[in-house]
Amino acid sequence: MKIIDLRSDTVTQPTEQMKKAMIEAPLGDDVYGEDPTVNILETKVATLLSKEAAMFTPSCTQSNLIALMSHCQRGDEYIAGQSAHSYLYEAGGGAVLGSIQPQPIIFEDDGSLDLDKVAAVIKPQDVHFANSRLLCLENTMSGKVLSLEYLQQVKAFADKHKLSLHLDGARIFNAAVKLEIDVKEISKNFDTISICLSKGLGAPVGAMIIGNKELINKARAWRKMLGGGMRQAGMLAAAGIYALDHHVERLVDDHSNATFLAEGLANNPSVTVLENPQTNMLFIEANNHDQLVPFLKQKNIILSADPKCRIVTHIDISTDDIYTVINAFNEFYE
């Protein structure tokens, strides 16, 4: 029986067509810059996001860390949300490996950072303080999409305060699909962007960092130091190319399935849907959650054990699967 795994869009499996593209990819040594498939992917992503250059990395954790280390020197500071991946969920790499001080502030309910609060933590030029160098945003943030109007305000704010801007855009294509815009309308507001190929886009491995040529050249040195220089990486890059060609527009299906699931669970009096999903994520609180999780697992439905439960739809979850999940919830609470 099919496993319906709703914990994350990181659990996706490559399609047969994607595997075929991987097997057939021409290869070379990427550390020498000679893997033709990696080079195609990097050019493709830079063009898509309207930047000068892009670099392939094994993971979005590494691409975010490389961005921090490329923008900041030892003793500099980056400002990010309290629950941002680059601060909270990436093992403290910026501080541990980059000697870069994080300055976290609380996200607003819509996933944005209040710019007045950001301004309040920017350090004055004084020997007592780290140098505030970089502002980091995340889009989507817990499935929430930042508006273009807000991104334009952030760009003007960063210019005024002489801050560089990095976007953890692991799910940037979810945001673009939701807003029904070209992704470059988001990326143009940032100096660097990270994107993940192995979440909603369905590739098995890989991420990108995108920016100007000078910064990406610096990023290549950091990638090598961090162990991210791969050799015949074109097999992985081919999956990313296939994903960008075939799996972006279909993200709307994941968003629709998340909404459908939220509506179905909201009809159950034992389940509270905390917010209507904007993209492919919803959060619920359910009575007897500790008993619900093993009950669903027996039915091959995998759910997070966290009481505030994040549910994520993705390429391997069909509308029929959503019916199955709703019925299983209803059966548990009969």
N, C-alpha and C positions, 0 to 999 in steps of 0.2 A: 504493500500500500504506500502511496506517496506520502512523504514527509512534508508537512506544511510548517515551515520554520519562519516565525514572525519576529524573531529577536532583532534582526538587523538586515539591511540590504547588503551587508558584507558576506552573507552566506550564499550568494548567488553562484550558480554553476555555469561555466561556459557552454554555449550552444554547440551543436554539432558543426554548424557552419563556421562558427568562430574557431573551433578546434582545427577545422580543415585549413582555414587561413593561417593559423599558427604553424601547422606542419609544412605548408608550402612557402613560408616566408623566406626570402633570400637573407643570408646572414653574413656578418663580419664581426670585427672586434670593436665594440662600441667605445672602449676606453681610448682607442686610437681614433675614434670618430669615423670608423669604417663600416659600421653596420648600416646598410642601406635602408632597412625597414625602420630602425630607430630614427634615422635622419628624416624619413618621410613623416613619421609620427610627429617629430618635434616641429617640423615646418608646418604641418597641418594644424597643430594646436596653436602655434604662434599666430597663424593667419586667422584662425577662428576667433581668437581673443584680441586680435588687432594689436599685437605686440611684436617687438623685433625678434625675440628669440624664446625658445622653450627648451627644457631639459627633462628627460625621462628619469624617474627615480623609482626605487622598489616600492615605496609606500608614501602615503600622504603625511604620516608622522615625520618621515625624513624630509620631505619637500618643505613642510612648515619649519622644521629646524634649520634647514639650509637657508630659508628666507630670513629667519631671525639672525643667523650668523653672517649673512651677506649684507644685511642692512646695518647691523650693530657691531661695535667693537666691545672688547672686555670693559665692563664697568658702565656701559650704556644701559638704558632701560627701555622695555617695551610695555605698552599699555594694552590690556586685553580684558575680556569679560571673565568674571569669576568662575564661570563654568565652561569657558572656551576650551576647545580641544588643545590648542597650543599652550595653554596654561595648566589645565587640570588633568587632562587625560593622556599626556604624551611624556610621562615619566620625568617631568621637570628638565627636559633636555636643554632648553635655552639657558637655564641657570647652571646646570651641572656641566654641560659640554661647551657652552658658549660664554660662560661667566657674564650673562646678561640678566640684569635684574628685572623680574616681572612686577608690574603694578596692576593688580586685578581690581576691577570695579564690577558692581552688580549689573547684570543685564536687565533691561526693561522688559516688560511683559511681551512686547512684540519682537524681541530678539535683538533690539538695537542697543547701543550705548548712548546714554544721555550726554550730549556734547558739553553741557555745563559741568557735569560731573567729571568728564574727561579733562576739561580745562582746569578744574580744581586740583588735579593730581599731577599736572605737568610741572616739572621741577624748574625752579629758577636757576640761572647760571651762577652756581655757587659751589665752592669746593666741598661743601658738606653733602652734596647730593649727586646721585647718578644723573647722567645726561639723558633726558627724555628724547628718544630718537625715533621710535616707531609706534604706530597705532595699528592694532590688528582687529579686524572684524571677521565674522563668520556668517556665511550665507549659502544654504539655509542654516538657521539656528534652531535646533530641535524641531525641524520641519517648517519653521516660520520664514517667510520671505521678506527681505528688506526692500522697501520701496525705492524706486529710482530717485524720487525727490529727496529722500533721506541720504542716499549715496552721494548725490550732488552736494548736499550740505556738508557731508563728511569731507569730501574733497576740498571744498573751500576752507573748511576749518583746519585741515591738515596743512594746506598751503599757508594759511595765516600764521600757524604756530610752528612752521618749519619742521613738520613731522613727515616721515615717509609712511606709506600706507600699504599694508599687506592684507590680502583677503584669503582666509581659509575657505576656499570655494570647493570643498570636497563634493558638495552637491549643487554646484553652481548651475548645472543644466536643469535640475529640478526647479530652481528659482526662475530661470529664463523661460522654461515651458509654462510655469504657472503665470508669469507676467505676459506671456505671449509676445516676447521680444527676442531679438538677436542677442546672444550671450555677450557680444562685445559692448552692448549698452551698459552692462554691469561692469565688465572688466576694465573699461576705459577710465574708470574712476580710481584705479589702484596702480601702484608702482609694481607690485608683484601679486601673483595669484597662484595658489595651489589648487589643483583639481585632482580628484580621485577617479581612476578608471575602473576600480573594483567594487564600487558600491552599486548605485542604481544602473550604471552603464553595463554591468555584468561581466567585465573582464576578470580573469582570475587573479591578476597581480598588476600593480603599477599605479603611478601617479605622475603628475607633471608640476614643474614650477615654471612660471612664465614671467617675463619682464624685458627690460632692455638688454642689449648685447653685452654691455659692460658688466652688469650685475650677473647675468647668466654665466659669463666667463668666470667670474669670481665664484659663482655657485658650483661650477664644475670642480674646482679645487676642493671645496668643502665636501662635495659628494664623494670624491676619492678618499679623503681623510676619514669620512664616516663609514666607509666600506660599501658605498652604493655604486661604485663603478663596476658594471657588469660587462661580460664579454659578448657572446653571441646572444644578445638580449632581444634580437629581432623577433624571436618566437613570441615573446611577451608583448613587444610593441605591436605586433600584428593583431593581437587580441584587442588592443586599444584602438587601433585604426578601425577594425570591424565594429567595435562598440560605437564609436563616434559616427560611423556611416549608417548604422542600422538601429541603434538603441536609444537615441536621444528623443525623437518625436514620440516614441511609445511610452515615455515616462508619464504622459497624461493618463495612461491606463492605470499605472500605479496610484496616481493621485485619485482617480475615480474609485478604485477599489478601496482605498483608505476611507474615503467619504462614505461609500456604501457600507463598509464594516462599522464605521462610527454610528451611522443611522440604525443599523441592525442591533448593535449592542445598546444603544440608547433606549430601545424599546424594552430592555430587560431591567426591571426595577432593582435588581441586585448589582447592577453595573453603573458606574458613573463615568461618562465620557467627559474628560476635563475641559477639552476645547475641541471645536470642530477643526479637523485637519485642513491645512492649506496645501500640503503636498502629500508625501507618502508616509507620514508619521501621525499616529494618534496616541494619546496617553489616557489610561483608564485607571480607576480604582474599583476593585471588585470585592464583594463580600467573600470571606473564606478563601482569599487568594492563595494561601499556602496549601489548601486542598485542591483548588481549581487547577493549579499547574500540573501536578502529577496525574489528575484525571484526564486533562487534555493530552498529556504525553502518551497515555495509553491509547489514545485515538490518533497518534502520530501528528499531533499539533504541538509545536514547541513555542512556549511563551516565556518571557523573562520572569524571573522569580521576584523582582523588585515590586514592593507593594504599589508604588506609583509606576505602573507598568507601561513601558513604551512598546508599541506595536508598529512594525514597519512592513509595508507592502513593497513588492519588488517583482522583477521579471519572472521569477519562478512561482509567483502566486497568481492564480487565475480567479476570475469572478466565481466560477464554480467552487473554488477553494474557500472563498469568502462565505458562501452559503453553508459550506461544511462547518466552518468555524462558528458562525452564528447559531447553527443548530446544536453544536456541541455545548456552547454556553447555555443555551436554553435547557438542554437535557440535564446539565449539572445542577441548575437552579430549580428544577421541577419540584 
